[in-house]
Amino acid sequence: MNEDAAFNQLVDEIGEIGRQHHEASILMNAAHNAKIAEKSLKDMRVLPPEKRKSSIVISAGPSVKRRHSIRRIKESGFSGITIATDGSYVACLREGLVPDFVVSLDPHPTRIVRWFGDPDLEENSRGDDYFERQDLNIEFRNNTKRINDEVIELVNQNARQTQALVASTVHRTVSDRLVAAGFPIFWWNPLVDGLHPGSLTRRLYELLPFPCVNTGGTVGTAAWLLAHTWLKVENVAVVGMDFGYHSELPIENTQTYYELLKHNGGSEETMPKYFKQFDFPLTGQSFYTDPTYYWYRRNFLDLARTLGRITYNCTEGGTLVDETVHCLTLDDFLKKQALVSG
């Protein structure tokens, strides 16, 4: 099998691998969340038309820090809707930007709660080098009690100003933390595999009969789709939506390297076959992606084509490059929306 065939075959298997890996845990998570869930997406108040003219989805890709995207949004006086993923929420608060919404999806029992401040940090971080290896929100590499305490305090101070759009699949460490912090929470189910009898999505819906949303497998895509379909925003831009890594990051530091190495039979020499390079059109800068991020990217583009709406990619880097995506600088988008709002 040549390298492209090996890469594409693994990409095609990602969805089923993920479903099998997470099935038991997300059903367990949903069973817990069903006991505390009170409101769904249907209970959100309708936003005024002027607010729905534009939105920026702030994901946690490495470019959001490198390009100072959050600071630029804050300084521009952007008057549209700001939607943070869980991984970018605290970074927003640190820049003085309190998002209108935050979205959480991932079922991991110990990592996702870190974004909101983990009351059990020491126990949950033991033996896990995830934050030390990857290049998302690099300030979280230093897992000190002081930093975690700062995050807890910052989140507690601001939680009531941000509506949390939370999937039934999040672990109780996350849902309990969101409740304790005081977020207004609106629940939904991820559309995992259709609503046919016996499907995983159907079982989630039976536990929590709330709206089902196609996520594309990632919280950033879910936030982007929620902006279009539930918040009814006219123009949606994304930042921090890298779907990959900067070229200088060693492949050993990518998020799924250990899993890929295992899949590859432990052979480090042939690992490069699982990584694909892209050049970003606005700058010519090189980025690369792995099978998981490539799958996420493909899902996003499939949804974008189905939706038939322009996607403004203001990430200023990454691999989200396609004829269905309008790449432009964040400053150009902000100027355009300021003229529309004015």
LINPETA-V546452 format. One record per residue. N is the residue number from 0. SS is DSSP state (A for helix, B for strand, O for the rest). OMEGA is omega in degrees with one decimal (NA if undefined). BURIAL is # if it has 24 or more other C-alpha atoms within 12 Angstrom, else .. Layout:
# LINPETA-V546452
N,SS,OMEGA,BURIAL
N,SS,OMEGA,BURIAL
This chain:
# LINPETA-V546452
0,O,179.4,.
1,O,-173.1,.
2,A,179.9,.
3,A,-179.6,.
4,A,178.7,.
5,A,179.3,#
6,A,-176.5,#
7,A,178.9,.
8,A,179.5,.
9,A,176.9,#
10,A,-179.3,#
11,A,-178.0,.
12,A,-172.2,.
13,A,-176.7,#
14,A,-179.3,#
15,A,176.8,.
16,A,-179.4,.
17,A,-179.2,#
18,A,-179.8,.
19,A,-177.4,.
20,A,-172.1,.
21,A,-170.0,#
22,A,-176.5,#
23,A,-175.7,.
24,A,-177.7,#
25,A,174.1,#
26,A,177.1,#
27,A,179.2,#
28,A,-178.7,#
29,A,178.5,#
30,A,176.6,#
31,A,-175.2,#
32,A,177.8,#
33,A,-178.9,#
34,A,-175.2,.
35,A,-176.9,.
36,O,-179.6,#
37,O,-175.3,.
38,O,177.3,#
39,B,176.6,#
40,A,-179.2,#
41,A,-177.1,.
42,A,178.3,.
43,O,176.3,.
44,O,179.1,.
45,O,-179.2,.
46,O,179.9,.
47,O,-176.7,.
48,O,-178.1,.
49,O,178.3,.
50,A,-175.4,#
51,A,178.7,#
52,A,-177.5,#
53,B,179.4,#
54,B,173.1,#
55,B,174.2,#
56,B,-176.5,#
57,B,177.0,#
58,O,-170.9,#
59,O,177.0,#
60,O,-175.4,#
61,O,-178.5,#
62,A,-176.4,#
63,A,176.1,#
64,A,-178.3,#
65,A,-177.3,#
66,O,-179.7,#
67,O,-173.0,#
68,A,-176.2,#
69,A,178.8,#
70,A,-178.9,#
71,A,176.3,#
72,A,-179.5,#
73,A,-175.5,#
74,A,-178.7,.
75,A,-175.3,.
76,O,-179.1,.
77,O,-173.7,#
78,O,178.9,#
79,O,-178.0,#
80,B,174.1,#
81,B,-178.5,#
82,B,179.0,#
83,B,165.1,#
84,B,-179.7,#
85,A,-177.5,#
86,A,-179.8,#
87,A,-172.5,#
88,A,-178.0,#
89,A,176.8,#
90,A,175.7,#
91,A,-178.5,#
92,A,-179.5,#
93,A,176.8,.
94,O,179.9,.
95,O,178.6,.
96,O,178.1,#
97,O,-176.1,#
98,O,174.8,#
99,O,-177.7,#
100,B,168.9,#
101,B,-176.1,#
102,B,177.9,#
103,B,-171.8,#
104,O,-168.1,#
105,O,-177.1,#
106,O,-174.4,#
107,O,-172.8,#
108,O,-173.0,#
109,O,-173.2,#
110,O,-172.4,#
111,A,179.3,#
112,A,179.1,#
113,A,-177.6,#
114,A,-178.5,#
115,A,-175.2,#
116,O,-173.2,#
117,O,178.4,#
118,O,-180.0,#
119,O,-173.0,.
120,A,-174.3,#
121,A,-179.5,.
122,A,-174.6,.
123,A,-178.1,.
124,A,-177.1,#
125,O,175.9,.
126,O,-178.6,.
127,O,-177.6,.
128,O,-175.9,.
129,A,-175.3,#
130,A,177.9,#
131,A,-175.0,.
132,A,-168.3,#
133,O,-174.6,#
134,O,172.8,#
135,O,178.7,#
136,O,-168.8,#
137,A,177.7,.
138,A,179.6,#
139,A,176.7,#
140,A,-178.8,.
141,O,-171.4,.
142,O,-178.2,#
143,O,177.6,.
144,A,-178.6,.
145,A,-179.8,.
146,A,179.4,.
147,A,178.2,#
148,A,178.0,.
149,A,179.2,#
150,A,179.2,#
151,A,-178.3,#
152,A,-179.0,.
153,A,179.0,#
154,A,-179.7,#
155,A,-178.9,#
156,A,-170.2,.
157,A,-170.0,#
158,A,-173.9,#
159,A,-179.6,.
160,A,-176.0,.
161,O,176.6,#
162,B,-179.1,#
163,B,177.2,#
164,B,-163.8,#
165,B,178.1,#
166,B,178.8,#
167,O,-173.6,#
168,O,-178.0,#
169,O,-179.5,#
170,O,-179.2,#
171,A,175.6,#
172,A,179.5,#
173,A,-176.5,#
174,A,178.3,#
175,A,179.1,#
176,A,178.9,#
177,A,178.2,#
178,A,-178.7,#
179,A,-178.9,#
180,A,176.8,#
181,O,177.1,.
182,O,164.3,#
183,B,-171.6,#
184,B,176.3,#
185,B,-168.6,#
186,B,176.6,#
187,B,177.3,#
188,B,172.3,#
189,B,176.9,#
190,O,-171.9,#
191,O,-171.6,#
192,O,-179.5,#
193,O,-176.2,.
194,O,179.9,.
195,O,-178.8,.
196,O,178.8,.
197,O,179.9,.
198,O,178.1,.
199,A,178.5,#
200,A,178.5,#
201,A,179.3,#
202,A,174.7,#
203,A,-178.8,#
204,A,178.8,#
205,A,175.8,.
206,A,-176.0,#
207,O,-173.6,#
208,O,-179.4,#
209,O,-177.0,#
210,O,178.3,#
211,B,-174.8,#
212,B,174.7,#
213,O,-174.0,#
214,O,-173.5,#
215,O,176.8,#
216,O,-176.7,#
217,O,-175.1,#
218,A,178.5,#
219,A,177.3,#
220,A,177.5,#
221,A,-179.9,#
222,A,178.3,#
223,A,-179.0,#
224,A,177.1,#
225,A,178.1,#
226,A,-178.9,#
227,A,-166.9,#
228,A,-177.2,#
229,O,179.2,#
230,O,174.8,#
231,O,-179.6,#
232,O,-178.1,#
233,O,-175.1,#
234,B,-176.8,#
235,B,175.1,#
236,B,176.9,#
237,B,170.0,#
238,B,-178.8,#
239,O,-179.0,#
240,O,-172.7,#
241,O,-172.3,#
242,O,179.9,#
243,O,-170.7,#
244,B,172.6,#
245,B,-171.3,#
246,O,-176.6,#
247,O,179.8,.
248,O,177.4,.
249,O,-178.6,.
250,A,178.6,#
251,A,-178.3,#
252,A,178.9,#
253,O,-168.1,#
254,O,-176.2,#
255,O,-175.2,#
256,A,-177.9,#
257,A,179.2,.
258,A,178.2,.
259,A,179.3,#
260,A,176.8,.
261,A,179.0,.
262,A,-177.5,.
263,O,178.1,.
264,O,178.0,.
265,O,-177.6,.
266,O,-179.9,.
267,O,-175.0,.
268,O,-177.0,.
269,O,-179.3,.
270,A,-179.2,#
271,A,-179.8,#
272,A,-179.0,#
273,A,-178.8,#
274,B,-175.1,#
275,B,-174.3,#
276,B,174.0,#
277,B,172.3,#
278,B,-178.4,#
279,O,-169.3,#
280,O,-177.1,#
281,O,-174.2,.
282,O,-174.6,.
283,O,-179.0,.
284,O,-176.7,.
285,B,175.0,#
286,B,176.1,#
287,B,-177.4,#
288,B,177.0,#
289,B,-176.8,#
290,A,-178.6,#
291,A,178.9,#
292,A,177.1,#
293,A,176.7,#
294,A,176.2,#
295,A,-179.7,#
296,A,179.8,#
297,A,178.4,#
298,A,178.6,#
299,A,-177.1,#
300,A,175.9,#
301,A,178.9,#
302,A,179.7,#
303,A,178.2,#
304,A,179.6,.
305,A,-178.8,.
306,A,178.7,.
307,O,179.3,.
308,O,177.7,#
309,O,172.6,#
310,B,177.7,#
311,B,179.5,#
312,B,180.0,#
313,O,-179.7,#
314,O,-179.0,#
315,O,177.9,#
316,O,176.7,#
317,O,-172.3,#
318,O,-178.5,#
319,O,-176.3,#
320,O,-177.1,#
321,O,179.6,#
322,O,178.6,.
323,O,-176.4,.
324,B,178.1,#
325,B,179.3,#
326,B,174.9,#
327,O,-178.6,#
328,O,177.3,#
329,A,-179.4,#
330,A,179.3,#
331,A,178.0,.
332,A,-179.3,#
333,A,178.3,#
334,A,179.4,.
335,A,-178.6,.
336,A,176.4,#
337,A,178.1,.
338,A,179.7,.
339,A,-178.5,.
340,A,-178.6,.
341,O,NA,.
